Amino acid sequence: MKQVIYLDNAATTRTRPEVVEAMIPYFSEYYGNPSSVYEFSSPCKEVIAHARETIGRSLGAKTNEIYFTAGGTESDNWAIKATAEAYAAKGRHIITSKIEHHAVLHTCEYLEKRGFEVTYLDVDEYGTVKLEELKKAIRPDTILISIMFANNEIGTIQPIKEIGSLAKEHGILFHTDAVQAYGHVPIDVDDCHIDMLSASGHKLNGPKGIGFLYIRTGLKTRSFIHGGAQERKRRGGTENVPGIAGLGKAVETAMATMEERAAKEQELRDYLIGRVTAEVPFVRLNGHRTRRLTNNANFAFQFIEGESLLIMLDMNGICGSSGSACTSGSLDPSHVLLAIGLPHEIAHGSLRLTLSEDNTREEMDYVVEKIKEIVDRLRAMSPLYEDFMKKS
Ligand SMILES: *Cc1c(COP(=O)(O)O)cnc(C)c1O
């Protein structure tokens, strides 16, 4: 395989070897159905119980508040749709933000077509939800606030504890899409007054197609996938036993290595941001300078197309992204970059680089040199840039 410099860890991460190792026995050795009564299925039941316990502990939650799903998208869908249904008699108003992942935004749009009202909160120039606006948006019929823990494009971390407190004060349920944050920053569901939390295995060096939803005890919720009695009758379907085994291992490792990993990523990230902003003219850093994920760098380069930059980086073995994996391929600028107030033409020149602990300073040096080279080349071909330089 060609050597690549992988800087797209917000899209997905490398599954750790010890995670793969932990999954293997549950394919061909312990392949029993966890719902079966015989002894042969016991290891399957045990590995699920163990993973649930590990995840519960990691959030300060109870074991039976963790429900396995097929990933972040399903968890978001479940949290929002099932709450809407279960609490519709109390009210039909939901509050979210303009910078949520499409798993949340499109679910809310779906509910709007079914008689729910949704307020999409603006964010400030750093991508932070404004608490004053949130307060103003709360109505007597508001049943749910869904605000992401950290943004997948610009890395901004939200004031989750303050949002949770507001929700609690008003007797409104609080869901957070923590897919980017879980396993990367410490989270305590009681401390932050979180009622539901979505997370996904493949964003924390676990396998793809597995995730979980935390649901606080006492919350009315409906089953989302109808079928068997799995997951306390709330999510039917034979458990993804290898996936759950892998997720459990990934969480265990993520929690044990969090501090060290974050420190390493942050140092590399700051080095990358420092060099790019100092050495490339007409560039800005998107997102909050300090309240951001330790591995996220998101730049907007004036006078260039982000897609062209990406293609040319790819030709040099560098994997980056223009926004989220979901928006690449479409020519619409990112809804997140527009929400933080970037004009269309600047939002188009964006580049997201998301690091992992596997990256090195040498890689960052190579990437910076390539960015400088490519940006120069693209600007040399840009009529907009030519005009701008003539005028200045
Ligand atoms: C990746 C991502 C999701 C979707 O998770 P999947 O497991 O890929 O379905 C949802 N929300 C955010 C913030 C994400 O980054």
The ligand as an SDF file (V2000), in Angstrom:
LIG
                    3D

 15 15  0  0  0  0  0  0  0  0999 V2000
  -19.2280   10.6840   12.4280 C   0  0  0  0  0  0  0  0  0  0  0  0
  -20.2670   11.4490   13.1390 C   0  0  0  0  0  0  0  0  0  0  0  0
  -21.5780   10.9690   13.2540 C   0  0  0  0  0  0  0  0  0  0  0  0
  -22.0220    9.6900   12.5830 C   0  0  0  0  0  0  0  0  0  0  0  0
  -21.4840    8.5570   13.2050 O   0  0  0  0  0  0  0  0  0  0  0  0
  -21.5090    7.1540   12.4070 P   0  0  0  0  0  0  0  0  0  0  0  0
  -21.0510    6.1690   13.4270 O   0  0  0  0  0  0  0  0  0  0  0  0
  -20.5660    7.3170   11.2680 O   0  0  0  0  0  0  0  0  0  0  0  0
  -22.9040    6.9230   11.9860 O   0  0  0  0  0  0  0  0  0  0  0  0
  -22.4980   11.7150   13.9700 C   0  0  0  0  0  0  0  0  0  0  0  0
  -22.1540   12.8610   14.5530 N   0  0  0  0  0  0  0  0  0  0  0  0
  -20.9040   13.3760   14.4770 C   0  0  0  0  0  0  0  0  0  0  0  0
  -20.5770   14.6520   15.1790 C   0  0  0  0  0  0  0  0  0  0  0  0
  -19.9220   12.6850   13.7730 C   0  0  0  0  0  0  0  0  0  0  0  0
  -18.6980   13.1880   13.6940 O   0  0  0  0  0  0  0  0  0  0  0  0
  1  2  1  0
  2  3  1  0
  2 14  2  0
  3  4  1  0
  3 10  2  0
  4  5  1  0
  5  6  1  0
  6  7  2  0
  6  8  1  0
  6  9  1  0
 10 11  1  0
 11 12  2  0
 12 13  1  0
 12 14  1  0
 14 15  1  0
M  END
$$$$
